[in-house]
Amino acid sequence: MAKVAPEGLITALDIGSSKVSAMIAQKGDGGELIVLGTGQRESRGVKRGYIADADATEAAVREAVEQAERIAGVNIQNVWVSFSAGGLVSDVASIEFELGGHRVEQSDIDALLHAGRESIDPAGRMVLHAQPALYTLDGLTGVKKPLGLHADRLGVHIHVVAADGSPVRNLGLCVANAHLEVKSIIAAPVATGMACLSDEERELGVALVELGAGITNVSLFAGGMLVGLTSIPFGAQDITDDIASAFGTSRAQAERMKCFYGSANASPRDNHDMIDVAPISAEDGQGDGTRITRAQLIAVIRQRLDHLIGEVQKALTELKFSGPVGRQVVLTGGGAELKGVADYAQQALGRSVRVGRPRGLTALPEAHSGPAFTTLAGLAFYAASDPVDLRSLSSKHQTVHRQKGFSVIRRLIAMARANY
């Protein structure tokens, strides 16, 4: 019989276009995160990151969480949920106060953060994150702890992530209908970056490309924080659909072909390796299967990849991720499990590319250690870090404002992006 969850337990819930996954973790004595249980169900009610069938999503959420509960042997009440749909926007804002040379006191920091909170205007969107990233002292950036230091001017860079309100509310409603309390809804790129990027990568500058089933998020990290974000309405499921359409088979069979025989790179041998393809009618006991070469399968995969990586390149250009070739790109998400995709992307983008996987978790099952579960792991890390959020200084938690423009007391800055 499951027992009531002890204090300090963290439950992460990743609701994606292809799967709903849950993880129950707990902080160890040394501060490490120990995985107690995981669960996973097919996602049937989410398209391109948006809730399209509330009942189907609610059922998948309930079943995934119940599976994690059975393995962990506890009952949980609240969850940290990811949001990955399009419409996410990210900006960095700056605000500065005159101090007159005296030592920075806690009251100065509190006043600065309150002013920063009031300056946020998400242009009708719902604020998911409003976090003080780094402080400035007399123009010196990158100060983490200004308390007790002398300064003429004290400033702070505020990282703001917002999203369209209705899709976020629909996500929260599905979770609530599954009899779970939403602790917070986290933008997927923020969580994913915590799970697969090192502190040094986030500081020096790195692009994170999340190849999800229905959507690809491209985010840019620099100066230790997320400074740019854009979404592409294509993903790994589109490759599966292309295979199913090209060879007249079911999506389930096409997914299996992609996973077992698919690759992002071709070789001469692929012209000789044969693959059996079952037609859709085979499910009714009718129709004869066909045979194709592995080269034919890879050609279909490459056609979609060429388009997708081309869109990623456009997104990186728009985010001003230019300059030295050495700037790294990290691929993650379920699409990053395709064989050879990192080598393909490295050649196509002309940059160093690696695959990002969850790291730093104790007792993580092998089945949940791949790039498809990076966001899930990142949610647990985010919850454990207990980050400061300016919205907690106000009663307007995750409310929608109707003013126009991302106005701030000081103009929006491109501080971190200027490095590019």
Residue pairs with C-beta under 8 A, 6 or more apart in sequence:
2 69
2 70
2 72
2 73
2 74
2 75
3 73
3 74
3 75
4 74
4 75
5 11
5 24
5 74
5 75
5 76
5 77
6 26
6 74
8 26
8 27
9 24
9 25
9 26
9 36
9 74
9 76
10 24
10 25
10 26
10 27
10 33
10 80
10 380
10 383
10 384
11 22
11 23
11 24
11 25
11 65
11 68
11 76
11 78
11 79
11 80
12 22
12 23
12 25
12 79
12 80
12 82
12 376
12 377
12 379
12 380
12 383
13 20
13 21
13 22
13 61
13 64
13 65
13 79
13 80
13 81
13 82
13 175
13 180
13 379
14 20
14 21
14 22
14 81
14 82
14 188
14 373
14 375
14 376
14 379
15 43
15 46
15 57
15 60
15 61
15 81
15 82
15 171
15 174
15 175
16 43
16 46
16 49
16 82
16 84
16 212
16 213
16 214
16 334
16 375
17 43
17 46
17 47
17 48
17 49
17 212
17 213
17 214
17 215
17 235
17 237
18 42
18 43
18 212
18 213
18 214
18 236
18 237
18 334
19 40
19 41
19 42
19 43
19 213
19 334
19 372
20 40
20 41
20 42
20 43
20 46
20 57
20 60
20 61
20 63
20 64
21 38
21 39
21 40
21 41
21 64
21 368
21 373
21 376
22 38
22 39
22 40
22 61
22 64
22 65
22 67
22 68
22 79
22 376
23 35
23 37
23 38
23 39
23 68
23 368
23 376
23 377
23 379
23 380
24 35
24 36
24 37
24 38
24 68
24 69
24 71
24 72
24 74
24 76
25 33
25 34
25 35
25 36
25 361
25 380
25 384
26 33
26 34
26 36
27 33
27 34
27 384
28 34
28 362
32 360
32 362
33 360
33 361
33 362
33 380
33 381
33 384
34 361
34 362
34 363
35 361
35 362
35 363
35 364
35 365
35 380
36 71
36 72
36 73
36 74
36 363
37 67
37 68
37 69
37 70
37 71
37 72
37 73
37 74
38 67
38 68
38 71
38 365
38 367
38 368
39 63
39 64
39 65
39 66
39 67
39 68
39 69
39 71
40 64
40 67
40 368
41 60
41 63
41 64
41 67
42 60
43 57
43 60
44 53
44 56
44 57
44 60
45 51
45 52
45 53
45 54
45 55
45 56
45 57
45 58
45 60
45 174
46 52
46 53
46 57
46 214
47 214
48 85
48 86
48 214
48 215
48 233
49 83
49 84
49 85
49 86
49 167
49 212
49 214
49 215
49 231
50 85
50 86
50 167
50 170
51 57
51 167
51 170
51 171
51 174
54 170
54 173
54 174
54 177
57 174
58 174
58 177
58 178
61 174
61 175
61 178
61 180
62 178
62 179
65 76
65 79
65 178
65 180
69 75
69 76
76 180
77 180
77 181
78 180
78 181
78 182
78 183
79 175
79 180
79 181
79 182
79 183
80 183
80 184
80 186
80 379
80 380
80 382
80 383
81 171
81 172
81 175
81 182
81 184
81 185
81 186
81 379
82 185
82 186
82 187
82 188
82 191
82 375
82 376
82 379
83 128
83 163
83 167
83 168
83 171
83 185
83 186
83 187
83 188
84 187
84 188
84 189
84 210
84 212
84 215
84 217
84 375
85 163
85 164
85 167
85 215
85 231
86 215
86 231
86 233
87 125
87 163
87 164
87 167
87 231
88 128
88 161
88 162
88 163
88 187
88 189
88 217
88 229
88 231
89 122
89 125
89 161
89 162
89 163
89 229
89 406
90 159
90 160
90 161
90 187
90 189
90 219
90 226
90 227
90 228
90 229
91 160
91 406
91 412
92 133
92 157
92 158
92 159
92 160
92 225
92 227
92 412
92 413
92 414
92 415
92 416
93 116
93 119
93 120
93 157
93 158
93 160
93 406
93 408
93 410
93 412
93 413
94 136
94 155
94 156
94 157
94 158
94 408
94 410
94 411
94 412
94 413
94 415
95 112
95 115
95 116
95 119
95 155
95 156
95 158
95 408
95 409
95 410
96 136
96 153
96 154
96 155
96 156
96 410
97 108
97 111
97 112
97 115
97 153
97 154
97 155
98 152
98 153
99 108
99 151
99 152
99 153
99 154
100 152
101 150
101 151
101 152
102 150
103 148
103 149
103 150
104 137
104 146
104 147
104 148
104 149
104 150
104 151
104 154
105 147
106 147
108 154
109 135
109 146
109 147
109 154
112 154
112 155
112 156
113 132
113 156
113 388
113 390
113 393
114 393
115 409
116 130
116 132
116 156
116 158
116 390
116 409
117 130
117 390
117 391
117 393
117 394
118 409
119 158
119 407
119 408
119 409
119 410
120 127
120 130
120 158
120 160
120 390
120 408
121 401
121 403
121 405
121 406
121 407
121 408
122 160
122 162
122 400
122 401
122 406
123 162
123 401
123 403
123 404
123 405
123 406
124 165
124 400
124 401
124 402
124 403
124 404
125 162
125 163
125 164
125 165
125 400
126 162
126 163
126 164
126 165
126 168
126 169
126 398
126 399
126 400
127 160
127 161
127 162
127 391
127 398
127 399
128 161
128 162
128 163
128 168
128 185
128 186
128 187
128 398
129 159
129 160
129 161
129 186
129 187
129 190
129 389
130 158
130 159
130 160
130 389
130 390
130 391
131 158
131 159
131 225
131 387
131 388
131 389
131 390
132 156
132 157
132 158
132 159
132 388
132 390
133 156
133 157
133 158
133 159
133 223
133 224
133 225
134 141
134 142
134 143
134 144
134 156
134 157
134 223
134 224
134 225
135 143
135 144
135 145
135 146
135 154
135 155
135 156
135 157
136 143
136 153
136 154
136 155
136 156
136 157
137 143
137 146
137 149
137 151
137 153
137 154
137 155
138 151
138 152
138 153
139 153
141 157
141 223
141 415
142 223
142 224
143 149
146 154
157 223
157 225
157 413
157 415
158 390
158 408
159 225
159 226
159 227
160 406
161 187
161 190
161 226
161 229
163 187
165 400
168 185
168 398
171 185
172 182
172 185
175 182
176 182
183 383
184 383
185 398
186 379
186 382
187 229
188 210
188 217
188 375
188 378
189 208
189 210
189 217
189 219
189 226
189 229
190 226
190 378
190 382
191 375
191 378
191 379
191 381
191 382
192 208
192 210
192 332
192 333
192 356
192 374
192 375
192 378
193 202
193 208
193 219
193 221
193 226
193 378
194 378
194 381
194 382
194 385
195 356
195 358
195 359
195 360
195 374
195 375
195 377
195 378
195 381
196 208
196 330
196 332
196 356
196 357
196 358
196 359
196 371
196 374
196 378
197 206
197 208
197 221
197 330
197 356
199 224
201 221
201 328
201 330
202 221
202 222
202 224
202 225
203 222
203 223
203 224
204 222
205 220
205 221
205 222
205 321
205 327
205 416
205 419
205 420
206 220
206 221
206 222
206 327
206 328
206 329
206 330
207 218
207 219
207 220
207 221
207 316
207 319
207 321
207 327
207 328
207 329
207 330
208 217
208 218
208 219
208 220
208 221
208 329
208 330
208 332
208 356
209 216
209 217
209 218
209 312
209 329
209 330
209 331
209 332
209 333
209 345
210 216
210 217
210 218
210 219
210 332
210 333
210 374
210 375
211 235
211 236
211 308
211 331
211 332
211 333
211 334
211 335
211 336
211 341
212 235
212 236
212 333
212 334
212 335
213 235
213 236
213 237
213 334
213 335
214 233
214 235
214 237
215 231
215 232
215 233
215 234
215 235
216 231
216 232
216 234
216 235
216 308
216 311
216 312
216 333
216 335
217 229
217 230
217 231
217 232
218 229
218 230
218 231
218 232
218 312
218 315
218 316
218 319
219 226
219 228
219 229
219 230
220 226
220 227
220 228
220 229
220 316
220 319
220 321
220 417
221 227
222 416
222 417
222 419
222 420
223 415
223 416
223 419
225 416
227 414
227 415
227 416
227 417
228 319
228 320
228 321
228 417
230 315
230 318
230 319
232 308
232 311
232 312
232 315
234 304
234 307
234 308
234 311
235 308
235 333
235 335
236 333
236 334
236 335
236 338
238 304
238 308
239 258
239 262
239 300
239 301
239 304
239 305
239 335
239 338
240 251
240 254
240 255
240 258
241 251
241 254
242 300
242 301
242 303
242 304
243 249
243 254
243 257
243 258
243 262
243 297
243 300
243 301
244 250
244 251
244 253
244 254
246 300
247 254
247 257
247 277
247 290
247 292
247 296
247 297
247 300
248 277
248 279
248 280
248 290
249 257
249 277
249 278
249 279
249 280
250 278
250 280
250 283
253 277
253 278
257 275
257 277
257 297
258 297
258 301
258 338
259 337
261 273
261 275
261 294
261 297
262 297
262 298
262 301
262 338
262 339
263 270
263 294
263 298
263 301
263 338
263 339
263 340
264 298
264 301
264 302
264 305
264 338
264 339
264 340
264 341
264 343
264 344
264 345
265 298
265 339
265 340
265 343
265 344
266 295
266 298
266 299
266 302
269 294
270 293
270 294
270 295
270 298
271 293
271 294
271 295
272 293
273 293
273 294
273 295
274 291
274 292
274 293
274 294
275 291
275 292
275 293
275 294
275 297
276 289
276 290
276 291
277 289
277 290
277 291
277 292
278 289
279 287
279 288
279 289
279 290
280 287
281 287
282 289
301 338
305 341
305 344
306 348
309 344
309 345
309 348
309 349
310 348
312 345
312 349
313 348
313 349
316 322
316 329
316 349
319 417
320 417
320 420
321 327
321 420
322 420
323 420
325 350
325 351
325 352
326 351
326 352
327 351
327 352
327 420
328 351
328 352
328 353
328 354
329 345
329 346
329 349
329 351
329 352
329 353
329 354
330 353
330 354
330 355
330 356
331 341
331 342
331 345
331 353
331 354
331 355
331 356
331 371
332 355
332 356
332 357
332 371
332 374
333 371
333 372
333 374
333 375
334 371
334 372
335 341
336 342
336 355
336 356
336 371
336 372
337 370
337 371
337 372
341 355
342 353
342 354
342 355
343 353
345 353
346 352
346 353
355 371
356 371
356 374
357 369
357 370
357 371
357 374
358 364
358 368
358 369
358 373
358 374
358 376
358 377
358 378
359 377
360 377
360 381
361 377
361 380
364 377
368 376
391 397
391 398
406 412
